[in-house]
Amino acid sequence: LDPNTNSTSFELPLTRADIADFLGLTIETVSRQLTRLRTDNVIRIDNNRHVTVDSLARLASRSGV
């Protein structure tokens, strides 16, 4: 993701279970965090796989970068 670009979208090739396993987290933790990002309008998720980030600056701010 290029922070100089305003937005991006992509297909997420992993399930929440895959993400949790890879990061050593529970599925519930991954789901809570994704829900929080959606509720705060940082990301949009369509069809459980297509992720849209409308503001990369906002995402970077949330991640502490």
Secondary structure by P-SEA (a helix, b strand, c coil): cccccccccccccccaaaaaaaacccaaaaaaaaaaaaaacccccccccccccccaaaaaaaacc
